[in-house]
């Protein structure tokens, strides 16, 4: 994760690709960034991090 708590652009692009493949809806860059970061935040909230 980058310093501004945003996923890297490469990961956002992968999210956009998968979202379009699954839901047949193309997301804008901003919408994809928002959704991907929200999903990642939810994952961290539920599963935590693996830092030891």
C-alpha distance matrix in Angstrom:
0.0 3.8 6.7 8.0 6.0 6.0 5.1 6.6 10.3 11.4 9.9 11.4 14.6 14.8 14.6 17.3 19.4 19.4 20.2 23.0 24.3 24.5 25.6 27.2 25.6 23.7 21.0 20.5 17.3 16.9 17.9 15.6 12.6 14.0 14.9 11.8 9.7 12.9 13.2 9.8 10.8 14.2 13.3 11.7 14.9 17.2 16.1 14.1 12.0 13.8 13.7 17.3
3.8 0.0 3.8 5.5 5.5 5.6 6.2 6.5 9.8 11.8 11.3 12.3 15.2 16.3 16.3 18.4 20.7 21.4 21.9 24.4 26.1 26.6 27.4 28.7 26.6 24.4 21.5 20.3 16.8 16.3 18.0 16.2 12.8 14.4 16.2 13.6 11.2 14.6 15.6 12.7 13.3 16.9 16.6 14.9 17.7 20.4 19.6 17.4 15.3 17.1 16.4 19.8
6.7 3.8 0.0 3.8 5.4 7.3 9.4 10.1 13.0 15.4 15.0 15.5 18.6 19.9 19.6 21.6 24.1 24.8 25.0 27.5 29.4 29.8 30.3 31.6 29.3 27.1 23.9 22.4 19.0 17.8 19.8 18.6 14.9 15.9 18.2 16.1 13.2 16.0 17.7 14.8 14.5 18.3 18.4 16.2 18.4 21.5 21.0 18.3 16.4 18.4 17.1 20.2
8.0 5.5 3.8 0.0 3.8 5.5 8.7 10.1 12.4 15.4 14.7 14.3 17.5 19.2 18.4 20.0 22.9 23.6 23.3 25.8 28.1 28.3 28.3 29.6 27.1 24.8 21.4 19.8 16.5 14.8 16.9 16.2 12.4 13.0 15.7 14.2 11.1 13.8 16.1 13.8 13.2 16.9 17.8 16.0 17.7 21.0 21.1 18.8 17.6 20.1 19.3 22.6
6.0 5.5 5.4 3.8 0.0 3.8 6.7 9.4 12.1 14.6 13.0 12.9 16.5 17.5 16.3 18.3 21.3 21.4 21.1 24.0 26.0 25.9 26.0 27.7 25.4 23.6 20.3 19.3 16.2 14.6 15.8 14.7 11.1 11.3 13.3 11.6 8.2 10.7 12.7 10.2 9.4 13.2 13.9 12.2 14.1 17.2 17.4 15.2 14.3 17.1 16.7 20.2
6.0 5.6 7.3 5.5 3.8 0.0 3.8 6.4 8.7 11.3 9.9 9.2 12.8 14.1 13.1 14.8 17.7 18.2 18.0 20.6 22.7 22.9 23.1 24.5 22.1 20.1 16.9 15.9 12.7 11.5 12.9 11.4 7.8 8.9 10.9 8.9 6.3 9.6 11.4 9.4 9.8 13.4 14.0 13.2 15.4 18.1 18.2 16.7 15.8 18.4 18.6 22.3
5.1 6.2 9.4 8.7 6.7 3.8 0.0 3.8 6.5 8.2 6.3 6.6 10.1 10.9 10.3 12.6 15.0 15.4 15.8 18.4 20.1 20.5 21.2 22.6 20.7 18.7 15.9 15.5 12.3 12.2 13.1 10.6 7.7 9.8 10.7 7.6 6.4 10.1 10.6 8.3 10.2 13.3 13.0 12.8 15.6 17.7 17.3 16.3 15.0 17.2 17.9 21.6
6.6 6.5 10.1 10.1 9.4 6.4 3.8 0.0 3.8 5.4 5.4 6.5 8.9 10.1 10.9 12.7 14.6 15.7 16.6 18.7 20.3 21.3 22.3 23.1 21.4 18.9 16.5 15.7 12.2 13.0 14.5 11.9 9.3 12.3 13.4 10.3 9.9 13.7 13.9 11.8 14.0 17.0 16.3 16.2 19.2 21.2 20.4 19.3 17.6 19.1 19.6 23.2
10.3 9.8 13.0 12.4 12.1 8.7 6.5 3.8 0.0 3.8 5.4 5.0 6.2 8.6 9.7 10.5 12.3 14.3 15.1 16.5 18.4 19.9 20.7 20.9 19.1 16.2 14.0 12.9 9.4 11.0 12.9 10.2 8.4 12.0 13.1 10.6 11.1 14.8 15.1 13.8 16.2 18.9 18.6 19.0 21.9 23.6 23.2 22.5 21.0 22.6 23.3 26.9
11.4 11.8 15.4 15.4 14.6 11.3 8.2 5.4 3.8 0.0 3.8 5.5 5.2 6.4 8.7 10.0 10.7 12.5 14.3 15.6 16.7 18.5 19.9 20.2 19.0 16.3 14.9 14.6 11.6 13.8 15.0 11.7 10.8 14.3 14.5 11.5 12.8 16.3 15.7 14.3 17.3 19.6 18.6 19.3 22.5 23.8 22.9 22.5 20.8 22.0 23.0 26.4
9.9 11.3 15.0 14.7 13.0 9.9 6.3 5.4 5.4 3.8 0.0 3.8 5.4 5.0 6.2 8.6 9.8 10.6 12.1 14.3 15.3 16.4 17.8 18.8 17.6 15.6 13.9 14.3 11.6 13.2 13.6 10.0 9.1 12.2 11.8 8.4 9.9 13.1 12.1 10.8 14.0 16.0 14.9 15.9 19.1 20.1 19.3 19.2 17.9 19.3 20.8 24.3
11.4 12.3 15.5 14.3 12.9 9.2 6.6 6.5 5.0 5.5 3.8 0.0 3.8 5.4 5.0 6.2 8.7 9.9 10.4 12.3 14.2 15.3 16.0 16.7 14.9 12.6 10.5 10.5 7.9 9.5 9.9 6.4 5.8 9.2 9.1 6.5 8.5 11.6 11.3 10.9 13.8 15.8 15.5 16.8 19.4 20.7 20.6 20.6 19.9 21.8 23.2 26.9
14.6 15.2 18.6 17.5 16.5 12.8 10.1 8.9 6.2 5.2 5.4 3.8 0.0 3.8 5.4 5.0 6.2 8.7 9.8 10.7 12.4 14.3 15.2 15.2 13.8 11.2 10.0 10.3 8.1 11.0 11.4 8.0 8.7 12.2 11.8 9.7 12.2 15.0 14.3 14.3 17.4 19.1 18.6 20.2 22.9 23.8 23.6 23.9 22.9 24.5 26.1 29.7
14.8 16.3 19.9 19.2 17.5 14.1 10.9 10.1 8.6 6.4 5.0 5.4 3.8 0.0 3.8 5.4 5.0 6.2 8.5 10.0 10.6 12.3 14.0 14.5 14.0 12.2 11.6 12.9 11.3 13.9 13.4 9.7 10.7 13.7 12.3 9.6 12.5 15.0 13.4 13.3 16.9 18.0 16.9 18.9 21.7 22.1 21.6 22.3 21.4 22.7 24.6 28.1
14.6 16.3 19.6 18.4 16.3 13.1 10.3 10.9 9.7 8.7 6.2 5.0 5.4 3.8 0.0 3.8 5.4 5.2 5.9 8.5 9.8 10.5 11.7 12.8 11.9 10.6 9.5 11.3 10.2 12.0 10.7 7.0 8.5 10.8 8.8 6.5 10.0 11.8 10.2 10.9 14.3 15.1 14.5 16.8 19.2 19.6 19.6 20.6 20.3 22.1 24.2 27.8
17.3 18.4 21.6 20.0 18.3 14.8 12.6 12.7 10.5 10.0 8.6 6.2 5.0 5.4 3.8 0.0 3.8 5.5 5.1 6.1 8.6 10.0 10.3 10.5 9.1 7.1 6.3 8.3 8.0 10.5 9.2 5.9 8.7 11.0 9.5 8.5 12.0 13.7 12.7 14.0 17.0 17.8 17.8 20.1 22.3 22.8 23.1 24.1 23.9 25.8 27.9 31.5
19.4 20.7 24.1 22.9 21.3 17.7 15.0 14.6 12.3 10.7 9.8 8.7 6.2 5.0 5.4 3.8 0.0 3.8 5.5 5.3 6.2 8.7 10.1 9.8 9.7 8.2 9.0 11.3 11.2 14.1 12.9 9.7 12.3 14.8 12.9 11.6 15.1 16.8 15.2 16.3 19.6 20.2 19.6 22.1 24.5 24.6 24.5 25.7 25.4 26.8 29.1 32.6
19.4 21.4 24.8 23.6 21.4 18.2 15.4 15.7 14.3 12.5 10.6 9.9 8.7 6.2 5.2 5.5 3.8 0.0 3.8 5.4 5.0 6.1 8.3 9.3 9.9 9.8 10.5 13.4 13.5 15.7 13.8 10.6 13.2 15.0 12.3 10.9 14.6 15.7 13.4 14.7 18.2 18.1 17.2 20.2 22.4 22.0 22.0 23.6 23.6 25.0 27.6 31.1
20.2 21.9 25.0 23.3 21.1 18.0 15.8 16.6 15.1 14.3 12.1 10.4 9.8 8.5 5.9 5.1 5.5 3.8 0.0 3.8 5.5 5.3 5.7 7.2 6.9 7.3 7.8 11.2 12.1 13.8 11.2 8.6 11.8 12.9 10.0 9.8 13.6 14.0 12.2 14.4 17.4 17.1 17.0 20.1 21.8 21.6 22.2 23.9 24.3 26.3 28.8 32.4
23.0 24.4 27.5 25.8 24.0 20.6 18.4 18.7 16.5 15.6 14.3 12.3 10.7 10.0 8.5 6.1 5.3 5.4 3.8 0.0 3.8 5.5 5.4 4.6 4.8 5.2 7.5 10.9 12.5 14.7 12.5 10.4 13.9 15.3 12.9 13.0 16.8 17.4 15.9 18.0 21.0 20.8 20.8 23.8 25.5 25.4 26.0 27.6 28.0 29.8 32.3 35.8
24.3 26.1 29.4 28.1 26.0 22.7 20.1 20.3 18.4 16.7 15.3 14.2 12.4 10.6 9.8 8.6 6.2 5.0 5.5 3.8 0.0 3.8 6.0 5.6 7.9 8.9 11.2 14.6 15.8 18.2 16.0 13.5 16.7 18.2 15.5 15.0 18.8 19.4 17.3 19.2 22.4 21.9 21.4 24.6 26.4 25.8 26.0 28.0 28.3 29.7 32.4 35.8
24.5 26.6 29.8 28.3 25.9 22.9 20.5 21.3 19.9 18.5 16.4 15.3 14.3 12.3 10.5 10.0 8.7 6.1 5.3 5.5 3.8 0.0 3.8 5.9 8.2 10.3 12.1 15.7 17.2 18.9 16.0 13.8 17.1 17.8 14.6 14.5 18.2 18.1 15.6 18.0 21.0 19.9 19.5 23.0 24.4 23.5 24.0 26.3 27.0 28.6 31.6 34.9
25.6 27.4 30.3 28.3 26.0 23.1 21.2 22.3 20.7 19.9 17.8 16.0 15.2 14.0 11.7 10.3 10.1 8.3 5.7 5.4 6.0 3.8 0.0 3.8 5.4 8.4 10.3 14.1 16.2 17.5 14.3 12.9 16.5 16.7 13.6 14.5 18.1 17.6 15.8 18.7 21.2 20.1 20.4 23.8 24.9 24.2 25.3 27.5 28.5 30.5 33.3 36.8
27.2 28.7 31.6 29.6 27.7 24.5 22.6 23.1 20.9 20.2 18.8 16.7 15.2 14.5 12.8 10.5 9.8 9.3 7.2 4.6 5.6 5.9 3.8 0.0 3.8 6.7 9.7 13.3 15.7 17.6 14.9 13.7 17.4 18.2 15.6 16.5 20.1 20.1 18.6 21.3 24.0 23.2 23.5 26.8 28.1 27.6 28.6 30.6 31.4 33.3 36.0 39.4
25.6 26.6 29.3 27.1 25.4 22.1 20.7 21.4 19.1 19.0 17.6 14.9 13.8 14.0 11.9 9.1 9.7 9.9 6.9 4.8 7.9 8.2 5.4 3.8 0.0 3.8 6.3 9.8 12.7 14.2 11.4 10.9 14.7 15.2 13.1 14.5 18.0 17.9 17.1 19.9 22.2 21.9 22.7 25.7 26.8 26.9 28.1 29.8 30.5 32.7 35.2 38.8
23.7 24.4 27.1 24.8 23.6 20.1 18.7 18.9 16.2 16.3 15.6 12.6 11.2 12.2 10.6 7.1 8.2 9.8 7.3 5.2 8.9 10.3 8.4 6.7 3.8 0.0 3.8 6.7 9.5 11.6 9.6 8.9 12.6 13.8 12.5 13.6 16.8 17.5 17.1 19.4 21.8 22.1 22.9 25.5 27.0 27.4 28.4 29.7 30.1 32.2 34.4 38.1
21.0 21.5 23.9 21.4 20.3 16.9 15.9 16.5 14.0 14.9 13.9 10.5 10.0 11.6 9.5 6.3 9.0 10.5 7.8 7.5 11.2 12.1 10.3 9.7 6.3 3.8 0.0 3.8 6.4 8.0 5.9 5.6 9.2 10.2 9.4 10.8 13.7 14.5 14.7 16.9 19.0 19.6 20.7 23.1 24.4 25.3 26.5 27.4 27.8 30.2 32.1 35.9
20.5 20.3 22.4 19.8 19.3 15.9 15.5 15.7 12.9 14.6 14.3 10.5 10.3 12.9 11.3 8.3 11.3 13.4 11.2 10.9 14.6 15.7 14.1 13.3 9.8 6.7 3.8 0.0 3.8 5.4 5.2 6.0 8.4 9.9 10.5 11.8 14.0 15.2 16.2 18.0 19.7 21.0 22.3 24.1 25.5 26.9 28.0 28.5 28.6 31.1 32.6 36.4
17.3 16.8 19.0 16.5 16.2 12.7 12.3 12.2 9.4 11.6 11.6 7.9 8.1 11.3 10.2 8.0 11.2 13.5 12.1 12.5 15.8 17.2 16.2 15.7 12.7 9.5 6.4 3.8 0.0 3.8 5.6 5.2 6.0 8.6 10.0 10.4 12.0 14.1 15.3 16.2 18.0 19.8 20.9 22.3 24.0 25.7 26.5 26.5 26.3 28.7 29.9 33.7
16.9 16.3 17.8 14.8 14.6 11.5 12.2 13.0 11.0 13.8 13.2 9.5 11.0 13.9 12.0 10.5 14.1 15.7 13.8 14.7 18.2 18.9 17.5 17.6 14.2 11.6 8.0 5.4 3.8 0.0 3.8 5.5 5.1 6.2 8.6 9.9 10.6 12.2 14.2 15.3 16.4 18.3 20.0 21.1 22.3 24.4 25.6 25.4 25.5 28.3 29.3 33.1
17.9 18.0 19.8 16.9 15.8 12.9 13.1 14.5 12.9 15.0 13.6 9.9 11.4 13.4 10.7 9.2 12.9 13.8 11.2 12.5 16.0 16.0 14.3 14.9 11.4 9.6 5.9 5.2 5.6 3.8 0.0 3.8 5.4 5.1 6.1 8.4 9.9 10.5 12.2 14.1 15.3 16.5 18.3 20.0 21.0 22.6 24.1 24.4 25.0 27.8 29.3 33.1
15.6 16.2 18.6 16.2 14.7 11.4 10.6 11.9 10.2 11.7 10.0 6.4 8.0 9.7 7.0 5.9 9.7 10.6 8.6 10.4 13.5 13.8 12.9 13.7 10.9 8.9 5.6 6.0 5.2 5.5 3.8 0.0 3.8 5.5 5.2 5.9 8.3 9.7 10.4 12.0 14.0 15.2 16.3 18.2 19.7 21.0 22.0 22.5 22.7 25.3 26.9 30.7
12.6 12.8 14.9 12.4 11.1 7.8 7.7 9.3 8.4 10.8 9.1 5.8 8.7 10.7 8.5 8.7 12.3 13.2 11.8 13.9 16.7 17.1 16.5 17.4 14.7 12.6 9.2 8.4 6.0 5.1 5.4 3.8 0.0 3.8 5.6 5.3 6.0 8.4 9.9 10.5 12.0 14.1 15.3 16.4 18.1 20.0 20.9 20.7 20.6 23.3 24.5 28.3
14.0 14.4 15.9 13.0 11.3 8.9 9.8 12.3 12.0 14.3 12.2 9.2 12.2 13.7 10.8 11.0 14.8 15.0 12.9 15.3 18.2 17.8 16.7 18.2 15.2 13.8 10.2 9.9 8.6 6.2 5.1 5.5 3.8 0.0 3.8 5.6 5.4 6.1 8.6 10.0 10.5 12.3 14.3 15.4 16.3 18.4 19.9 19.8 20.4 23.5 24.8 28.5
14.9 16.2 18.2 15.7 13.3 10.9 10.7 13.4 13.1 14.5 11.8 9.1 11.8 12.3 8.8 9.5 12.9 12.3 10.0 12.9 15.5 14.6 13.6 15.6 13.1 12.5 9.4 10.5 10.0 8.6 6.1 5.2 5.6 3.8 0.0 3.8 5.5 5.1 6.1 8.6 9.8 10.5 12.3 14.3 15.2 16.5 18.1 18.7 19.6 22.6 24.4 28.1
11.8 13.6 16.1 14.2 11.6 8.9 7.6 10.3 10.6 11.5 8.4 6.5 9.7 9.6 6.5 8.5 11.6 10.9 9.8 13.0 15.0 14.5 14.5 16.5 14.5 13.6 10.8 11.8 10.4 9.9 8.4 5.9 5.3 5.6 3.8 0.0 3.8 5.4 5.1 6.2 8.6 9.9 10.6 12.4 14.2 15.4 16.2 16.7 17.0 19.7 21.5 25.2
9.7 11.2 13.2 11.1 8.2 6.3 6.4 9.9 11.1 12.8 9.9 8.5 12.2 12.5 10.0 12.0 15.1 14.6 13.6 16.8 18.8 18.2 18.1 20.1 18.0 16.8 13.7 14.0 12.0 10.6 9.9 8.3 6.0 5.4 5.5 3.8 0.0 3.8 5.4 5.0 6.1 8.5 9.8 10.5 12.1 14.2 15.1 14.8 15.1 18.2 19.5 23.3
12.9 14.6 16.0 13.8 10.7 9.6 10.1 13.7 14.8 16.3 13.1 11.6 15.0 15.0 11.8 13.7 16.8 15.7 14.0 17.4 19.4 18.1 17.6 20.1 17.9 17.5 14.5 15.2 14.1 12.2 10.5 9.7 8.4 6.1 5.1 5.4 3.8 0.0 3.8 5.4 5.1 6.2 8.6 9.9 10.4 12.3 14.1 14.3 15.6 18.9 20.5 24.2
13.2 15.6 17.7 16.1 12.7 11.4 10.6 13.9 15.1 15.7 12.1 11.3 14.3 13.4 10.2 12.7 15.2 13.4 12.2 15.9 17.3 15.6 15.8 18.6 17.1 17.1 14.7 16.2 15.3 14.2 12.2 10.4 9.9 8.6 6.1 5.1 5.4 3.8 0.0 3.8 5.5 5.1 6.2 8.7 9.9 10.7 12.0 13.0 14.3 17.3 19.5 23.1
9.8 12.7 14.8 13.8 10.2 9.4 8.3 11.8 13.8 14.3 10.8 10.9 14.3 13.3 10.9 14.0 16.3 14.7 14.4 18.0 19.2 18.0 18.7 21.3 19.9 19.4 16.9 18.0 16.2 15.3 14.1 12.0 10.5 10.0 8.6 6.2 5.0 5.4 3.8 0.0 3.8 5.4 5.0 6.3 8.6 10.0 10.4 10.5 11.1 14.0 16.0 19.7
10.8 13.3 14.5 13.2 9.4 9.8 10.2 14.0 16.2 17.3 14.0 13.8 17.4 16.9 14.3 17.0 19.6 18.2 17.4 21.0 22.4 21.0 21.2 24.0 22.2 21.8 19.0 19.7 18.0 16.4 15.3 14.0 12.0 10.5 9.8 8.6 6.1 5.1 5.5 3.8 0.0 3.8 5.4 5.1 6.1 8.7 10.0 9.5 10.7 14.3 15.7 19.3
14.2 16.9 18.3 16.9 13.2 13.4 13.3 17.0 18.9 19.6 16.0 15.8 19.1 18.0 15.1 17.8 20.2 18.1 17.1 20.8 21.9 19.9 20.1 23.2 21.9 22.1 19.6 21.0 19.8 18.3 16.5 15.2 14.1 12.3 10.5 9.9 8.5 6.2 5.1 5.4 3.8 0.0 3.8 5.4 5.0 6.2 8.4 9.3 11.6 15.0 17.1 20.4
13.3 16.6 18.4 17.8 13.9 14.0 13.0 16.3 18.6 18.6 14.9 15.5 18.6 16.9 14.5 17.8 19.6 17.2 17.0 20.8 21.4 19.5 20.4 23.5 22.7 22.9 20.7 22.3 20.9 20.0 18.3 16.3 15.3 14.3 12.3 10.6 9.8 8.6 6.2 5.0 5.4 3.8 0.0 3.8 5.5 5.2 5.8 7.2 9.1 12.0 14.6 17.9
11.7 14.9 16.2 16.0 12.2 13.2 12.8 16.2 19.0 19.3 15.9 16.8 20.2 18.9 16.8 20.1 22.1 20.2 20.1 23.8 24.6 23.0 23.8 26.8 25.7 25.5 23.1 24.1 22.3 21.1 20.0 18.2 16.4 15.4 14.3 12.4 10.5 9.9 8.7 6.3 5.1 5.4 3.8 0.0 3.8 5.5 5.3 4.4 6.2 9.7 11.7 15.0
14.9 17.7 18.4 17.7 14.1 15.4 15.6 19.2 21.9 22.5 19.1 19.4 22.9 21.7 19.2 22.3 24.5 22.4 21.8 25.5 26.4 24.4 24.9 28.1 26.8 27.0 24.4 25.5 24.0 22.3 21.0 19.7 18.1 16.3 15.2 14.2 12.1 10.4 9.9 8.6 6.1 5.0 5.5 3.8 0.0 3.8 5.9 5.6 8.7 12.2 13.9 16.9
17.2 20.4 21.5 21.0 17.2 18.1 17.7 21.2 23.6 23.8 20.1 20.7 23.8 22.1 19.6 22.8 24.6 22.0 21.6 25.4 25.8 23.5 24.2 27.6 26.9 27.4 25.3 26.9 25.7 24.4 22.6 21.0 20.0 18.4 16.5 15.4 14.2 12.3 10.7 10.0 8.7 6.2 5.2 5.5 3.8 0.0 3.8 5.9 9.4 12.2 14.8 17.3
16.1 19.6 21.0 21.1 17.4 18.2 17.3 20.4 23.2 22.9 19.3 20.6 23.6 21.6 19.6 23.1 24.5 22.0 22.2 26.0 26.0 24.0 25.3 28.6 28.1 28.4 26.5 28.0 26.5 25.6 24.1 22.0 20.9 19.9 18.1 16.2 15.1 14.1 12.0 10.4 10.0 8.4 5.8 5.3 5.9 3.8 0.0 3.8 6.7 8.8 11.8 14.3
14.1 17.4 18.3 18.8 15.2 16.7 16.3 19.3 22.5 22.5 19.2 20.6 23.9 22.3 20.6 24.1 25.7 23.6 23.9 27.6 28.0 26.3 27.5 30.6 29.8 29.7 27.4 28.5 26.5 25.4 24.4 22.5 20.7 19.8 18.7 16.7 14.8 14.3 13.0 10.5 9.5 9.3 7.2 4.4 5.6 5.9 3.8 0.0 3.8 6.8 8.9 11.6
12.0 15.3 16.4 17.6 14.3 15.8 15.0 17.6 21.0 20.8 17.9 19.9 22.9 21.4 20.3 23.9 25.4 23.6 24.3 28.0 28.3 27.0 28.5 31.4 30.5 30.1 27.8 28.6 26.3 25.5 25.0 22.7 20.6 20.4 19.6 17.0 15.1 15.6 14.3 11.1 10.7 11.6 9.1 6.2 8.7 9.4 6.7 3.8 0.0 3.8 5.6 8.9
13.8 17.1 18.4 20.1 17.1 18.4 17.2 19.1 22.6 22.0 19.3 21.8 24.5 22.7 22.1 25.8 26.8 25.0 26.3 29.8 29.7 28.6 30.5 33.3 32.7 32.2 30.2 31.1 28.7 28.3 27.8 25.3 23.3 23.5 22.6 19.7 18.2 18.9 17.3 14.0 14.3 15.0 12.0 9.7 12.2 12.2 8.8 6.8 3.8 0.0 3.8 6.4
13.7 16.4 17.1 19.3 16.7 18.6 17.9 19.6 23.3 23.0 20.8 23.2 26.1 24.6 24.2 27.9 29.1 27.6 28.8 32.3 32.4 31.6 33.3 36.0 35.2 34.4 32.1 32.6 29.9 29.3 29.3 26.9 24.5 24.8 24.4 21.5 19.5 20.5 19.5 16.0 15.7 17.1 14.6 11.7 13.9 14.8 11.8 8.9 5.6 3.8 0.0 3.8
17.3 19.8 20.2 22.6 20.2 22.3 21.6 23.2 26.9 26.4 24.3 26.9 29.7 28.1 27.8 31.5 32.6 31.1 32.4 35.8 35.8 34.9 36.8 39.4 38.8 38.1 35.9 36.4 33.7 33.1 33.1 30.7 28.3 28.5 28.1 25.2 23.3 24.2 23.1 19.7 19.3 20.4 17.9 15.0 16.9 17.3 14.3 11.6 8.9 6.4 3.8 0.0
